[in-house]
Amino acid sequence: MTDPVMAAATKINGEDGVSQKASDHLLAAEECDVVEDAVAANNNDEHLSAQELVAKCKAPIKREFRRPAGVRTFASESKVSVDGAEQKEDGSVGIKISAEKKSNRQAKRERKLARKSVETLCGVIARMGDVSACPYGVDCRFNHDVASFLQQKPPDLPGSCPYLAYERSCPYGLACRFAGSHDKPLGISGVEGNAGDAPPNEVNSLSKEAQKLLWKNKKSFPKADAQLQALGILGKTKHPTDKEITLSTNQNETKVKTDDNEIIQEELEKSSDVCRNRSAAAGIVMTSPPVKRARIMHDDKSSEEKADSNIDELIHLDSDSADHGGLGLSNFQDEKEIKLSKREKKIVDFKRKLVLAPLTTVGNLPFRRVCKKFGADITCGEMAMCSNLLQGQASEWALLRRHQVEDVFGIQLCGSHPDALARTAELIEKECTVDFIDINLGCPIDIVVSKGAGSCLLTKPSRLEQIVRATSAVIENPLTLKVRTGYFEGKNCAHSLIPEMHKWGATAVTVHGRTRQQRYSKLADWGYIYNCAAQAPKDLQVIGNGDIFSFTDWNYHLDNAESKLSTCMIARGALIKPWIFTEIKDQRHWDITSGERLNILRDFVHYGLEHWGSDSKGVETTRRFLLESLSHAHRYIPVGLLEVIPQQLNWRPPSYVGRNDLETLMASDSAADWVRISEMLLGPVPSGFMFTPKHKSNAYEKAENG
């Protein structure tokens, strides 16, 4: 039978195909079918009991709060544009979807023009309030017209500048959206600050000197390169050219610009440039036969002992090379300085601690501060890509920032090769203050997996072993791993890898109870998580992760007779309700009010303005991350509205109203309503504002996507 919509489309466009207009009709017809199905489903659910709704994974909301069956907001309406949106009869703002994507060249051109626009005032002039204060004068890339800037600047936001709490002037000066609350003249303060600098209570900012070396690819990684050499997996490296060493192997003579002993002593004190000595020794043509490496006679040696033997042989070879005129390691006081023994490693005790999972995009510093306020014990930064960190990208290094309230803090790295991960870990331990370093072995995102990182490493155990061995050997802090149960659904492999991970150097492993192919669909397999913990060595801490959404879930998974877990990690549960940490500590279901939830959002906004800045750019950055947070938080169903408690993470709520207008607004799954909430806290959105939630966990359904 011919589809009437397709027949109409053929008639409109003739024999050449279906026109765009007909395609729109087809899409509209499909949406109508979906709406009719949803209405029918809601009508059928009206007569179901609470237990029957729970069995169908539907939230059992009390009947007096349920809305009549009707049209709900669909996931396709998750993009919102406030500028130019249609004003409906009921006063609501319509949603405008746009698929426009700018090229890199166009975006770069627009950024260049934006610097000279009246909307971007020179930071020095904004801070000091004096046009002559800019050291670049007419050559400055930014706007110097103060009058034009103030004329177009949006009105100040209510409240006080977040920097007033510190003994420093606001680094944004005239550009601050709270400029009216500044109580000190511009340029006068106890401590001078610059726009974009980390606030005084944040650490882990990359130094300018280290960043320049990374830009020029002249940063050395002595510990990492020595360990990679010992494991026989040293890749292509470029060493710094300062204090350059020139070796002439043809005439068997060596030219060194500085004294050998002074170089070695200086670099040992700084824990850098040991790799240069190794490279110099390897490039020498010696007059006598080279010392052969000792053959390992016992095959029952562990891989770790073999790596230690290789390091010893490397040091021995370099020492012999010094006797032949080369640069050796004869002054190396401690041959084991390259790799610490396990008893020298620092230990982080995860036993029954409340651990916040590393969460891409939404697990930012302001959100972690909110979780710390509610009782989180251990926090971890967002996943950072090793390749971007080694290139000195400021945006990637910003993910590593740590607030002073984060007393136990870790950094999660993602990479596909042992050299990148080992060097990044060495660099982070030198530049940052962290308590542990975690390697991501579970990220299901296509762009990460296609590069051989994340959950893809579960299919490459040999490379995974190299990564863990090389990384754990170059750091003093403990190394932890976060894995999924496996890559393909029905083919779990984590249980076979976990016993080996401890031998490789890991001190803790977090198991997310889903495969990469599942992403975040279906329930986490806690039975398999228990099995992994049972097979783990005694000294390896195993942490469970997946669907923790209440204190009863927490208690069950830790007190279960089958469980040998150290603790449970909380991820999406904290995104939906950050107060879950308080619920676990107080052992109660908190029927939090809409006013209390709004105060949580206020705290997030305040922390965001401190972290991202109080100028217009910082305000809009805070707004976007607030909207990302709201895209998860709207899934919370108040305890007082449920017939069965606690709420489960996989429940699908019907359309319902709250106990007041604010609670109803917070329950909306419409991006337009999330924008309205942001306007309550950060003022009106700018002209042309667009928002698209980044996290669409179930958007990939094709088998080829894994």
C-alpha positions, 0 to 999 in steps of 0.5 A: 500500500502506498504511503499517502504522505509519500504519494503527496510528496511525489506529486509535489516534486514530480518524478525527480524525487521528494521535495524538501517540503514533502520531507517536512510533511513526512517528518511531521506525520511521523512526529504525530504518530509518536505523539499519538503513541505517547498519549495512548501509553499515558492513558493506559498507565492511568489505571496501573498500580504503583508496583505495576508502574515500577515493573515497567520502569515508570516512576510511580507519581501520586495521581494528584500530581500527574498531568493529563495525558498529552504532548510532552517535550521530545529530545529533538527539541533540546536546542533552544534559541531565545533571540527571534523565538516565537512568542506564543499565546500563553507567553512561553518562548518557542524553540528554534532549532539550528544546525548551522556549523561554522568552519574552523577558519570562519570561527578563527576569523570571527574571534579575531574580529571580536577582539577589536569589537567594542564588546571586548575591552583591553584587559589592562585598561579594564582593570586599571581604568586608564587608557594609557596603562596598556603597554602595547598602545596602538599595537594592542589587539584589543579595543581601547574605546572605553566609552563605546564599551560602557555604552554597549555593556549589559546592565550590571547583575544584582549582587556583589562581585565574587572577588570581594571575598578576597584581598584583591581587586576584581581582575576584570575591573570595568568589564565586571558585570558587578562593577557597581559593587566594587568598593576600591578604586581601579588598580588599587588592591592588596594583591594585583590580579589579571583577567583569566588568572586562577583565583587565589584558592585554586591550584594546578595552573600550568606555568608560562615557562613550562607551557612555552617549552610544550609549545616548542616541543622542547620539554624533557621527560627523564623518568618517563623516557628512562622507563620507556627505554627499559620496557623497550617501547620508547617512541620518537622524542625530541629533547630540549636544545638548551645546554645542547650536547653535540656528539661526533661519532665519526672521530670518536670525540665528544663536544659538550657545551657544559661540564658533564658532571655539572649537567648530571648533578643539576638535572638530577636535582631537578629530576629532569633531563636524565633521558639526554644522558641515555640518548647520548650514551646510545649514540656513541660508537665505542672503541671496545665491544659494548657490554651485552645485557645479561640474559634472564635465565628464569622464565618464572620472573614477573614482568615487573622484575624483568622491567627492574632488570632492564633498568639496572642493565640500562644504568650499567650500560650507561656507566660503562659508556662513561668509561669510553668517553661518553655521558654515563650515569656514573654520578647516579646516586640512587639507581632506583630513583627512576622507579619507586618501590611499592612501599614508597608509593603514597596510598589513598584509602578509599574504604567506604569513602564517598567518591565523586566520579570524573564527569566530562563537561559537568564534573567541573570545579564549581560542581565539585565544590557543590558536592564537597559542600554536601559531603563528598570525600574524594573528588576527581577532575574531568577527563583530560586528553594527554595529547592536548596536555602535552601540547600545552593547551590552556583549555585542557590544563584548566580541567586540572584545576583544584580548589582548596576545599578538595582535600583528596583530589585526583586527575583522570587522563585519557590516552592511547599510547604508553609514551604519552600517558607516562610523560603526561603523568610525570609532567602533572606530578611536577606541575600540579598538586594531586593525590592520585592519577586515574587512567580512563579505560571506559570512555565510550565516546566514538571520537575517543575510541577511534583513537585507540583510547578509553574503552578501546584499550580493553581490547588491547591488553598488551598495550594496556600493560605497557601503559600501566607499567610505564605510568605507575613507574614514573609517579610517586602518587598512586595510580588508579584505573577506571574500566568497564566490564568489557567492550562488546555486550556479552563478552566481559573481560574485566575480571581477567584483567584486574588481577594483572593490573595490580602486578602492573602497578595499579593501586585501585580499580573502579569497575563500571558495570556496563560494557562500551556497547551498552554505554549508559543503557540497561542497568549496571551488572553489579553481580559481575562487579562483585565477581571482579572484586572477589578475584582481585588481589588483597592489596588492590582496592576495587570500587563499584560504579553504576546506578547509585541513586540513594543511600539504600543503593549504597548500603546494599552494594557495600553490605551485601554478603557477596560484596568485597568492594572498598567503596562505591563511586557516584556519577549520574546520581550526583548530577541529578541530585548533588545532595546524595552525599548528605543522604548517605551520611545521614541515612535518610531520604531528603525531601528537598524543597524547590527553594533549597534546590534553587539555592544550590543553583545559586551556589553553583553560579557563585562558584562559577563566576569565581572560576570562569570570571565575572565579565560577560564572557565568564557569565555566559560560560557559567550559564552554559555549564549551568544549563548542562547541569540542568539537563541532568537535574530535571530528572529528579522527582521530589520524594513527596510526589512518589508513591514508592521511594527511593527513586531509581535511576532508570525510571521514566517519569510521566508528565507531572506538576510540582507542589509549586510553580518553581518545582514544576519548572525544575521538572521540565525537560524543555531547554527553553525552561532551563534557559528561564531558570538561568535568567533568574540567576544570571540575567537575560541571555544575549542576542542570538543565544543557542544551547545544545546539551552535550551529553546524549548518552543513548544517541548511538544505537547502531551496532557499528558504533559499538 
